[in-house]
Amino acid sequence: MIFDQLGLDRMVPDPGRTQQHQNEVVTFRHDALMHLRSFVKRRGAYPFVRRTLGPNRMRKLRSMMTRRADALPVDVALASCTSEQRQAIEELTARSRHAASEVLAEQDARLGLDWNSVWLRSFDADGARTGRHD
């Protein structure tokens, strides 16, 4: 739906590659803990466990079961990509920026706003975000 609204071609994820991705925040310290959590959720016991333990104890338990995420700087993360992957990221970024700009321009014309110019000024000449929001 988002791809359609922004005028982008739909992407179909490669199942082999998506299985490799893990969000570090929810990477469990041990497989047994992951299986225990899945079992509790599948059996419908999660609401009971949460209600019984309370939100603070649940957060503490979750923090003990999972590893903390190590935030990688963008340049380090991109360095791990192949040249084809970096090119695909750059192309997707350019298409996304253009699609968002088109939607903002239509909205501006319809509502008498000027958000598209703010959006466009937030990028430098190379297309990188400047952090400016004026």
Backbone as a ProteinNet text record, in pm:
[ID]
protein_1_A
[PRIMARY]
MIFDQLGLDRMVPDPGRTQQHQNEVVTFRHDALMHLRSFVKRRGAYPFVRRTLGPNRMRKLRSMMTRRADALPVDVALASCTSEQRQAIEELTARSRHAASEVLAEQDARLGLDWNSVWLRSFDADGARTGRHD
[TERTIARY]
82.5	0	87.9	192.7	280.6	350.5	395.2	460.8	366	238.2	139.3	117.7	104.7	80.4	195.8	319.2	435.4	473.9	401.1	430.3	555.5	590.7	709.2	669.4	759.2	736.4	739.7	649.3	646.7	772.2	824.4	941.8	896	946.1	918.2	1047.3	1045.3	1168.9	1211.5	1339.7	1397.2	1391.9	1313.9	1298	1431.4	1526.8	1655.8	1728.8	1722.2	1793.8	1719.7	1585.3	1511.4	1524	1543.1	1562.3	1694.4	1791.8	1922	1918.2	1823.4	1816.9	1762.2	1827.1	1777.3	1790.5	1683.2	1687.3	1761.2	1872	1956.4	1881.4	1782.8	1711.5	1639.9	1591.3	1516.4	1594.2	1724.2	1805.4	1822.1	1775.8	1779	1918.2	1950.3	2080.5	2097.4	1986.3	1990.8	1868.2	1884.7	1771.6	1658.5	1692.6	1589.3	1494.7	1547.6	1463.4	1369.5	1419.6	1336	1222	1252.7	1150.5	1049	1096.1	1005.8	909.1	960.5	874.2	772	815.9	723.7	615.8	654.1	559	453.2	498.2	405.8	309.3	360.2	273.3	175.6	225.7	139.6	25.5	52.8	-48.6	-144.7	-119.3	-209.4	-186.9	-75.3	-48.6	20.1	64.5	139.2	61.6	-67.2	-140	-146.5	-166.2	-170.9	-35.7	73.6	207.3	235.7	202	226.3	143.2	17.3	-70.8	-20.4	26.8	74	204.4	298.3	429.2	428.4	345	340.9	438.7	415.4	497	644.1	672.3	812.2	891.6	834	904.2	917	815.4	823.1	936.6	951.6	1062	1196.2	1206.5	1330.5	1360.8	1261.4	1278.5	1321	1255.8	1289.7	1433.7	1475.2	1612.6	1714.5	1676.8	1767.7	1774.2	1667.6	1659.9	1723.1	1734.2	1780.7	1915.2	1982.1	2107.6	2077	2159	2146.3	2196.7	2134.9	2175.3	2300.8	2392.2	2509.1	2478.6	2461.1	2428.1	2551.6	2538.4	2648.5	2634.5	2743.6	2737.6	2701.6	2634.4	2589.3	2704.8	2819.3	2931.2	2984.2	2981.3	3026.5	2926.5	2798.2	2695.6	2703.9	2721.9	2731.6	2858.7	2963.8	3089.4	3073.4	2975.3	2952.9	2872.1	2821	2740.3	2830	2780.7	2851.1	2826.2	2902.1	2881.2	2742.4	2692.3	2557.7	2452.4	2472.3	2377.7	2380.8	2499.8	2510	2442	2460.8	2396.4	2244.9	2196.4	2052.1	1996.7	2071	2028.9	2022.9	2125.1	2127	2010.1	1981.9	1870.7	1736.1	1719.6	1595.8	1577.7	1686.8	1681.2	1638.4	1696.8	1661.9	1515.7	1471.4	1331.2	1235	1270.8	1185	1175	1290.4	1292.9	1206.5	1218.7	1141.3	991.4	956	814.8	754.9	828.6	779.3	762.6	854.9	846.9	723.4	694.6	574.5	447.3	439.6	321.3	308.9	420.4	417	376.7	425.5	389.9	239.6	183.3	38	-38.6	7.2	-58	-48	69.7	89	-5.9	-18.6	-107	-253	-290.6	-428.6	-463.9	-368	-397.6	-335	-260.4	-196.8	-82.2	-10.5	102.5	234.1	345.2	475.9	573.2	528.9	614.4	718.4	687.7	783.3	914.8	907.6	1032.1	1115.5	1050	1121.8	1187.8	1114.2	1165.8	1288.7	1279.9	1390.2	1512.2	1491.7	1604.8	1676.2	1611.7	1673.7	1778.2	1806.3	1908.2	2017.6	2142.6	2251.7	2256.7	2354.6	2363.9	2379.4	2439.7	2457.4	2336.3	2235.4	2115.3	2116.5	2220.5	2227.4	2148.2	2088.2	2013.1	2108	2067.1	2151.8	2116	1996.8	1952.5	1882.4	1882.9	1815	1665	1590.1	1445	1380.5	1452.7	1398.5	1318.9
-118.4	0	126.1	128.8	245.5	265.4	155.2	165.5	229.1	185.8	240.7	389.6	429.3	569.6	658.6	605.9	685.3	669.9	586.2	568.2	486.8	398.9	314.9	174.9	109.1	-30.2	-112.9	-209.8	-296.7	-382.4	-401.5	-486	-617.6	-726.8	-857.2	-904.1	-919.3	-957.5	-1099.5	-1118.5	-1250.1	-1326.4	-1436.6	-1507.9	-1551.8	-1593.1	-1636	-1523.9	-1403.9	-1290.2	-1233.8	-1235.7	-1180.1	-1269.6	-1398.9	-1488.3	-1458.9	-1405.8	-1376.4	-1252.4	-1162.9	-1037.1	-1062.6	-1006.1	-1011.3	-872.8	-827.4	-702.3	-728.9	-664.3	-691	-674.2	-585.8	-559.8	-685.2	-768.3	-887.1	-1015.9	-1006	-1126.6	-1183.3	-1304.6	-1366.3	-1416.5	-1414.1	-1461.4	-1611.1	-1685.9	-1830.4	-1873.1	-1971.7	-2021.5	-2072.1	-2131.7	-2185.3	-2074.9	-1955.8	-1844.1	-1801	-1802.5	-1766.4	-1867.7	-1996.2	-2100.2	-2091.8	-2060.7	-2044.5	-1929.3	-1816.7	-1701.6	-1736.3	-1803	-1842.6	-1935.9	-2028.8	-2124.2	-2050.4	-1958.8	-1883.3	-1801.6	-1737.5	-1657.4	-1745.5	-1858.5	-1948.9	-2004.7	-2034.8	-2091.8	-1987.6	-1861.7	-1756.3	-1717.9	-1759.4	-1732.5	-1597.7	-1532.9	-1408.3	-1301.7	-1276.7	-1174.6	-1209.3	-1337.2	-1378.9	-1354.4	-1393	-1375.1	-1226.8	-1145.7	-1001.6	-940.6	-980.5	-928.4	-972	-1095.9	-1149	-1083.4	-1072.2	-1015.1	-862.7	-802	-656.5	-603.6	-482.6	-428.9	-408.5	-368	-344.6	-473.6	-577.6	-706.2	-764.9	-744.1	-794.2	-725.9	-594.8	-523.6	-573.6	-595.7	-646.1	-785.7	-870.8	-1006.8	-1002.7	-917.9	-904.6	-856.2	-762.5	-711.8	-818.7	-908.9	-1017.1	-1125.6	-1139.5	-1245.5	-1206.5	-1077.6	-1031.5	-960.5	-953.8	-878.9	-735.1	-646	-505.3	-484.4	-389.9	-359.4	-273	-307.6	-223.5	-137.5	-8.9	81.3	102.9	64.9	84.4	219.6	292.1	414.5	378	468.7	443	402	471.2	439.2	297.7	252.5	116	14	42.2	-48.5	-56.9	57.2	56.7	-12.2	-6.8	-71.9	-223.4	-276.5	-421.1	-464.4	-368.3	-398.7	-415.2	-494.5	-506	-379.1	-359.5	-239.4	-241.3	-359.8	-370	-330.4	-373.4	-337.2	-187.1	-127.9	17.4	93.6	45.6	110.9	98.2	-19.2	-38.9	52.9	69.8	159	302.9	345.8	481.7	504.9	406	420	424.1	337.8	337.3	469.2	521.2	649	761.2	764.8	869.4	857.2	734.2	714.2	750.6	713.9	744.3	894.6	962.8	1108	1175.7	1130.4	1187.2	1161.7	1037.6	1003.5	1087.2	1101.8	1182.6	1327.8	1377.2	1514.2	1534.8	1438.1	1448.9	1453.2	1366.6	1364.3	1495.7	1547.3	1674.8	1789.7	1789.7	1896.4	1894.7	1774.9	1764.6	1813.9	1773.5	1816.1	1967.2	2022.8	2167.6	2242.4	2193.8	2259.4	2250.4	2137.5	2115.4	2196.7	2210.6	2272.7	2410.3	2457.2	2588.2	2589.8	2479.5	2468.2	2477.2	2464.7	2468.2	2371.1	2248.9	2149.7	2092.4	2089.1	2030.2	2108.1	2239.5	2317	2289.4	2270.2	2236.3	2099.9	2006.4	1871.2	1877.6	1950.5	1957.3	2027.8	2128.9	2199	2113.6	2003.1	1919.8	1823.5	1834.1	1751.2	1839.4	1789.1	1864.4	1833	1885.9	1869.3	1722.4	1640.6	1499.1	1415.1	1478.4	1405.4	1353	1383.7	1337.8	1434.1	1378.5	1462	1558.3	1683.9	1783.6	1800.2	1758.5	1779.1	1912.3	1995.3	2124.5	2102.6	2179.4	2169.5	2306.2	2400.7	2536.4	2554
0	0	0	79	84.9	-48.4	-109.4	-239.3	-341	-339	-432.4	-409.1	-283.3	-251.3	-293.4	-285.1	-321.3	-468.2	-540.8	-681.8	-708.1	-615.1	-630.5	-673.9	-745.4	-779.9	-652.4	-645.8	-528	-525.1	-405.4	-387.2	-325	-378.4	-320.2	-254.1	-121.5	-53.1	-88.7	-96	-119.8	12.5	18.9	145.9	207	125.5	177.9	248.1	191.4	250.3	369.8	367.8	481	603	583.7	697.4	767.8	695.2	753.5	841.5	815	890.3	1029.7	1128.6	1265.3	1325.5	1382.4	1454.5	1585.2	1606	1722.4	1854.1	1857	1981	2029.8	1939.8	1979.4	1953.8	1942.6	1930.9	2070.9	2087.2	2219.5	2252.9	2380.9	2427.7	2404.1	2414	2394.5	2314.8	2228.5	2149.9	2237.9	2350.8	2440.4	2487.3	2512.2	2555	2443.2	2321.1	2207.2	2192.2	2206.7	2193.9	2308.4	2428.3	2541.9	2517.5	2470.8	2441.6	2334.4	2227.3	2120.3	2173.8	2257.7	2315.9	2397.7	2483.6	2568.3	2482.7	2378.3	2290.8	2212.7	2157.8	2080.8	2164.9	2288.9	2377.5	2432	2401.9	2448.5	2593.5	2650.2	2791.2	2813.2	2706.5	2722.1	2800.1	2766.8	2844.9	2994.7	3026.5	3166.6	3234.9	3165.3	3221.9	3242.9	3144.4	3156.6	3269.4	3277.1	3381.6	3520.6	3529.8	3657.7	3701.8	3609.2	3643.5	3650.1	3569.9	3563.6	3459.4	3409.9	3300.7	3336.9	3459.8	3497.6	3501	3560.3	3563.2	3422.8	3338.5	3199.8	3125	3142.4	3077.4	3128.1	3257.2	3315.7	3261.7	3256	3203.8	3057	2978.5	2836.8	2820.2	2903.2	2891.4	2929.6	3018.4	3055.8	2948.8	2869.8	2768.9	2635.5	2610.3	2479.3	2490.5	2375.9	2369.2	2334.9	2384.7	2347.6	2206.3	2139	2002.3	2003	1917.7	1895.6	1774.2	1796.3	1686.9	1599.8	1474.7	1380.1	1312.5	1297	1217	1071.8	1004	867.5	776.8	787.5	699.1	724.9	848.7	880.3	824.6	841.8	789.6	637.6	571.2	425	377	456.6	419	411.5	481.9	479	356.8	279.9	160.7	38.3	-55.3	-182.7	-262.9	-369	-451.5	-514.2	-549.5	-605.9	-501.9	-378	-272.5	-245.3	-242.5	-220.7	-334.4	-457.5	-571.5	-560.4	-521.5	-505.1	-396.1	-287.6	-179	-229.1	-304.1	-357.5	-453.1	-538.3	-632.6	-560.2	-461	-383.4	-309.4	-254.9	-184.4	-278.4	-396	-493.6	-537.3	-565.7	-607.2	-494.5	-372.8	-257.4	-234.8	-243	-224.2	-331	-456.2	-566.5	-546.7	-507.7	-488.1	-374.8	-264.6	-153.4	-196.5	-276.8	-325	-412.5	-497.8	-582.9	-499.3	-398.9	-312.5	-235.7	-184.4	-112	-203.5	-327.4	-422.2	-449.7	-468.7	-490.5	-368.4	-250.3	-126.5	-109.8	-138.7	-127.8	-219.8	-342.8	-439.3	-393.7	-340.4	-297.4	-173.4	-80.7	48.5	67.6	-33	-21.1	79.3	86.5	179.5	103	174	107.9	173.7	200.4	264.3	168.8	40.3	-54.1	-58.1	-51	-53.5	71.8	186.3	309.5	292.7	235.6	209.8	119.9	10	-85	-26.4	58.4	121.1	225.1	267.2	370.7	313.4	182.4	116.8	60.3	63	1.7	-147.5	-218.1	-363.6	-403.9	-315.7	-346	-308	-249.6	-211.8	-69.8	6.9	146	234.7	339.8	434.2	504.8	514.1	579.5	726.6	763.4	900.2	918.2	811.6	817.6	809.8	885.7	883.5	869.3	809.6	797	671.4
[MASK]
++++++++++++++++++++++++++++++++++++++++++++++++++++++++++++++++++++++++++++++++++++++++++++++++++++++++++++++++++++++++++++++++++++++

